[in-house]
Amino acid sequence: MGLSTHVLDTMHGCPAAGMAVSLFSTRGDESTLLQRLVLNHDGRTDAPLFDNASLRKGTYRLTFDVAAYFKARGVVLPEPNFLDRVSLDFGIAHADQHYHVPLLVSPWSYSTYRGS
């Protein structure tokens, strides 16, 4: 499966359908945009971010447009937003394994882990 992600909206108790996500490769302070996408009805990508053949050892960043998502859902947020974008930096040490990076998020908190 390579690399995958999904987002759960813990404020509304549902998948974060429609949230924009960006994937970057990173090296030190430099980052390179690899792709931008919008999560489907299940809060997931339609295809893996990387399949097994294209996943490479290295460091990456997923950036989730949290405030835009909640504003689109009609949530009134303070200005400035407490959370605008959530960026998760992570490493791929074993390109032959599956890496799943879920995000559980509300306008005021988030949690992540290496999923299966």
C-alpha positions in Angstrom: 0.0 0.0 0.0 2.9 2.4 0.3 1.8 5.7 2.0 -1.8 6.6 2.8 -3.7 9.1 5.0 -7.2 9.9 6.2 -8.7 12.6 8.4 -11.5 12.3 11.0 -13.4 15.4 12.0 -13.7 15.0 15.8 -16.0 18.1 16.2 -18.7 16.6 14.0 -17.9 12.9 14.4 -17.4 12.2 10.7 -14.7 11.9 8.0 -13.3 15.2 6.9 -14.6 15.0 3.3 -13.4 17.9 1.2 -10.4 18.8 3.2 -7.4 19.9 1.1 -4.1 18.2 1.8 -0.5 18.8 0.4 2.3 16.3 0.4 5.9 17.4 0.4 9.3 15.7 0.4 11.7 17.5 2.8 15.4 17.8 3.3 16.4 19.9 6.2 14.6 23.3 5.9 13.8 22.7 2.2 10.5 21.2 1.0 9.3 20.2 -2.4 5.6 20.0 -3.2 4.8 16.5 -4.6 1.0 16.7 -4.8 -2.1 18.5 -3.7 -5.4 16.7 -3.3 -8.9 16.9 -1.7 -10.1 14.1 0.6 -13.1 12.0 -0.6 -16.4 11.3 1.1 -14.6 8.9 3.5 -11.9 11.5 4.5 -9.4 9.5 2.5 -7.4 9.9 -0.7 -8.8 8.0 -3.8 -5.5 6.3 -4.3 -2.4 5.9 -2.1 -0.1 8.9 -1.9 2.7 6.5 -2.9 2.2 2.9 -3.9 4.8 0.2 -2.8 6.8 0.7 -6.0 7.2 4.5 -5.7 7.6 4.8 -1.9 11.2 5.9 -1.0 13.1 6.2 2.3 13.2 9.8 3.3 11.4 12.6 5.2 8.0 14.0 4.2 5.4 16.5 5.3 1.6 16.3 5.1 -0.1 19.7 5.4 -3.9 19.7 6.1 -6.0 22.8 5.5 -7.9 22.6 8.8 -9.3 26.1 9.1 -10.6 26.2 5.5 -12.3 22.9 6.0 -14.1 23.9 9.2 -15.1 27.3 7.7 -16.6 25.5 4.7 -18.6 23.4 7.2 -20.0 26.7 8.7 -18.0 26.7 11.9 -17.4 30.3 13.1 -13.7 30.5 14.0 -11.9 33.3 15.8 -9.5 35.5 13.9 -6.7 34.6 13.8 -7.6 30.9 13.8 -6.2 28.7 16.6 -5.3 26.1 14.0 -4.9 27.1 10.4 -2.9 24.4 8.8 -1.6 21.3 10.5 1.7 20.1 9.2 3.0 16.6 10.1 6.6 15.9 9.5 7.5 12.2 9.4 10.1 9.8 8.1 10.0 6.7 6.0 12.7 4.3 7.2 11.5 1.1 5.5 10.1 1.7 2.0 9.0 -1.9 1.9 6.4 -1.3 4.7 3.0 0.4 4.6 2.9 3.8 6.3 -0.5 5.2 7.2 -0.7 8.7 8.7 -4.2 9.5 10.1 -5.2 12.8 11.5 -8.0 13.3 14.1 -8.8 17.0 14.2 -11.1 19.7 15.6 -10.7 23.5 15.3 -8.8 23.4 18.6 -6.8 20.2 18.7 -5.3 17.3 16.7 -3.7 13.9 17.2 -1.9 11.6 14.9 -0.1 8.2 15.0 1.4 5.7 12.7 -1.6 3.6 11.6 -1.9 0.3 9.9 
